[in-house]
Amino acid sequence: MSAGLSPHDFSAAGTRRQSELGSRRYDSDATILLVGFIGAGKKTLGFIASAALRRRFIDFEAFFQGRVQSSPQEFAATHGFARYRELEVEICQEIIAKHRTGCVVAGLGVTASLPRPGVWDTLTQQHPVIYVRRNKADLQQLIGGDPARFERIFEIGNAFYESISNFDFFNLTQEVTRRGGNTVHASLKLKEIERVFVAFLLRIFGKPKQQLFSVDAFSEAHTYALHLSLNDLEERDDLDDLDTGADAINLLLVYEDYSHERVMERLSRHMTILRTHTRIPIIIDAKADSRMTLTSYYTFLENLQRVAPDAFTISIATNPLIIKEIHSAKSHSRMIVVHDQSGPLGLETPDTLISSIRSLLQQLKPEALRLVGKRATHENTLSCVAYRQKLRDDLNIPVIAYNECSEGRASMILNPTLSPLTIYSNSNVALSMQQAQQALSSLSLQPKKSFMIVGQDVRLSLSPAMHNTAYNSGASHTSTTTKRSRICPMSKTF
């Protein structure tokens, strides 16, 4: 890392770049650049990306050695650090010029050297530049030295890598992970990170991997979003219970999260943790707050695109020009425009509000709309349902609408798209899966199903017991077994 620099040397460039970045959409074969500290795992992730996407892998250190017949460390020791920095910038530019497509390049910018103005800005417009993060304590152990010196190196390096990149990926391979009281072995963790990182890259290029037999979370098939906060994740030792049957995760971020000193480091780490434990879409729900300036809210909405969420929310009260800029700067994430109303939702909502919402959405072209009312009564439920359907027909995009209060729970049940779900059974503003399933079954909105396990010897089959235990959570389905020695009479079974 370069001596004589400070984090402030990169802050202005980073701020300018965020506002001038343009779209995070790239050609399908655009070369991927991995940057970050030594020991962050760039080479490992580079090999993974190269194999999964069938691209050539280029390691900066190996390329440097082939160019000057000396390792970067040997060259710096022989010719001085200043000359090494000049050559590093020159070789970085040579690599990109020769390998603009079909490659994965790891290890650029090792010394936090700033090329001529605009070089990194141009790179981020044409290539995904991914800052590979890693646990700070692990990096300190690898880099070694005096703690105060490491802290300075980390501050400078972190500011530099944030300023030259447009995506964040947190590498968890070295962190101790426990599941069900057992430690997860390193080989299994690497396999998990491989799955998560490849899926991350596919989302960047607009090719998200669809899970077999999974329903589209934005469909009207009575889908649910599990609502969590960063504090919820940090307070839970075992995250396996996140697999509640939800169709998406709604990760709530509030003012205290925005103002956190390491908000992007914290967010990218928890995104990797969530991706490791679940396979469903993740929606980042950034709440607007009167305590933060419009510029701060706008900057954070831009920055959260770095973790390539499946979807994100933005307040309808935001300046339309800013919403358009965010929409243009995002990659392939879905943008959900949200409107929180102080009173209940329903057909009695003023026509002027409906008209303004319709007009605004026609300009902004979001992928979905979410409306949340407050202080509802039981009488508001059917009115809320009719209101949602009217907007759905007018706008022709997914519309999520419900009243968020104890008296509005029926509207959550009848809302068919991404109703709020909680893992806490005593919540007043969200449902548990058991409550939702029982309600839908009672209303005949979810028909009863029977599953049958058929085989020659089904005496020891655990499937019926597992199914029936699972369906005790509220669904009205059952599971049985039947023994058949031949396939032919199968039709008689049904």
Summary of the structure (lengths in Angstrom):
residues: 494
radius of gyration: 25.8
end to end distance: 70.3
largest distance: 84.2
contacts: 1527
relative contact order: 0.08
helix: 46%
strand: 17%
